[in-house]
Amino acid sequence: MHTAEMKGKEIHNEVPVRSKELDKQLAVLKKSLEKVQSLLKETQEKFRISRASLDSLLESSRNPIWSTDTRLILTTANTAFRKFFLSGYGKEIPEGDHFVKSLPPGEQGKWRNLYRKALQGEKFSVEEMY
């Protein structure tokens, strides 16, 4: 720390000191950060390609196909499902909405039970005519 007197007042200045060791550590950190950024970019591109492949597969079916997460939030839906839902319930359901809560009250219990069984690992099939 340097002290100087100016017109009767003390001024304290801290002089930053950079050592060669600190410069080496910063260079290593920079290189590590660049590597992480490169891996992130590569992973994002792989995810984009994977998502495009999944969307293509889902859209190739005429059957309604959708998926939810464990909280029953709609995560994926093909066009056939979107059309089916709109014609059956008179509204759209965007990804991110709660699937069961988007249904009419009279159907929520049935679907909640079906999802409960599925999430517990039970194997079953359901066929309904609309």
Secondary structure per residue as TSV (DSSP state, phi and psi in degrees):
chain	resnum	aa	ss	phi	psi
A	1	M	-	360.0	135.9
A	2	H	E	-105.9	139.5
A	3	T	E	-119.8	133.5
A	4	A	E	-132.8	149.3
A	5	E	E	-107.6	128.7
A	6	M	E	-128.4	115.4
A	7	K	T	48.4	43.6
A	8	G	T	83.5	3.4
A	9	K	E	-113.4	139.7
A	10	E	E	-86.8	137.1
A	11	I	E	-121.8	128.4
A	12	H	E	-107.6	126.5
A	13	N	E	-120.3	134.1
A	14	E	-	-100.6	126.4
A	15	V	-	-96.9	119.3
A	16	P	-	-67.7	136.7
A	17	V	-	-116.2	122.8
A	18	R	-	-112.1	127.3
A	19	S	-	-101.0	165.5
A	20	K	H	-61.6	-36.1
A	21	E	H	-64.2	-43.2
A	22	L	H	-62.9	-42.0
A	23	D	H	-61.1	-39.6
A	24	K	H	-64.0	-44.2
A	25	Q	H	-63.7	-40.3
A	26	L	H	-64.6	-39.1
A	27	A	H	-64.0	-41.4
A	28	V	H	-64.5	-43.5
A	29	L	H	-62.8	-41.7
A	30	K	H	-62.0	-44.5
A	31	K	H	-63.2	-41.6
A	32	S	H	-63.3	-43.3
A	33	L	H	-62.4	-42.6
A	34	E	H	-61.7	-38.7
A	35	K	H	-66.1	-43.6
A	36	V	H	-63.2	-42.5
A	37	Q	H	-62.9	-39.2
A	38	S	H	-65.3	-43.9
A	39	L	H	-63.8	-39.4
A	40	L	H	-62.7	-45.4
A	41	K	H	-61.3	-42.9
A	42	E	H	-63.6	-43.6
A	43	T	H	-64.6	-41.4
A	44	Q	H	-62.2	-39.9
A	45	E	H	-66.9	-41.8
A	46	K	H	-62.5	-40.1
A	47	F	H	-64.5	-43.1
A	48	R	H	-59.9	-43.4
A	49	I	H	-66.2	-43.3
A	50	S	H	-61.8	-43.7
A	51	R	H	-64.6	-39.8
A	52	A	H	-63.7	-40.0
A	53	S	H	-65.1	-43.4
A	54	L	H	-62.6	-46.6
A	55	D	H	-59.7	-41.2
A	56	S	H	-62.2	-43.6
A	57	L	H	-63.2	-46.5
A	58	L	H	-62.6	-41.8
A	59	E	H	-72.5	-16.0
A	60	S	T	-76.2	-10.5
A	61	S	-	-98.1	142.9
A	62	R	S	-84.0	-13.2
A	63	N	S	-80.6	145.3
A	64	P	-	-66.5	126.1
A	65	I	-	-131.1	132.2
A	66	W	E	-150.2	163.6
A	67	S	E	-141.2	155.4
A	68	T	E	-130.8	164.6
A	69	D	-	-88.4	-174.1
A	70	T	T	-68.8	-15.6
A	71	R	T	-91.5	3.9
A	72	L	-	70.8	27.9
A	73	I	B	-86.4	129.1
A	74	L	E	-63.8	123.7
A	75	T	E	-110.3	-29.3
A	76	T	E	-148.9	141.8
A	77	A	E	-156.3	137.4
A	78	N	-	-88.9	173.6
A	79	T	H	-61.9	-39.2
A	80	A	H	-60.1	-40.4
A	81	F	H	-65.9	-44.4
A	82	R	H	-60.4	-42.4
A	83	K	H	-66.0	-43.1
A	84	F	H	-59.7	-47.2
A	85	F	H	-64.4	-43.5
A	86	L	H	-64.4	-44.1
A	87	S	H	-72.6	-32.9
A	88	G	H	-80.3	-33.6
A	89	Y	H	-120.6	-3.4
A	90	G	S	72.7	16.7
A	91	K	S	-153.4	160.7
A	92	E	-	-91.3	155.4
A	93	I	-	-126.5	108.3
A	94	P	-	-79.5	155.5
A	95	E	T	-58.0	138.6
A	96	G	T	103.5	-15.1
A	97	D	S	-87.1	154.7
A	98	H	B	-73.4	121.0
A	99	F	T	-60.7	-53.9
A	100	V	G	-65.6	-41.6
A	101	K	G	-68.2	-16.4
A	102	S	G	-82.1	-12.3
A	103	L	S	-84.9	159.9
A	104	P	-	-61.0	148.2
A	105	P	H	-51.5	-35.6
A	106	G	H	-67.1	-19.1
A	107	E	H	-105.7	-11.5
A	108	Q	H	-62.4	-42.5
A	109	G	H	-61.8	-44.4
A	110	K	H	-60.2	-47.9
A	111	W	H	-70.4	-34.7
A	112	R	H	-62.0	-42.1
A	113	N	H	-66.0	-41.2
A	114	L	H	-62.6	-44.8
A	115	Y	H	-66.4	-38.7
A	116	R	H	-58.5	-46.5
A	117	K	H	-60.7	-45.7
A	118	A	H	-64.4	-42.1
A	119	L	H	-71.0	-18.0
A	120	Q	T	-87.9	0.9
A	121	G	T	92.1	6.0
A	122	E	-	-72.7	137.3
A	123	K	-	-97.7	129.7
A	124	F	-	-163.0	168.2
A	125	S	-	-132.9	154.6
A	126	V	-	-133.7	130.1
A	127	E	-	-124.5	130.6
A	128	E	-	-135.7	145.6
A	129	M	-	-101.2	133.2
A	130	Y	-	-123.1	360.0
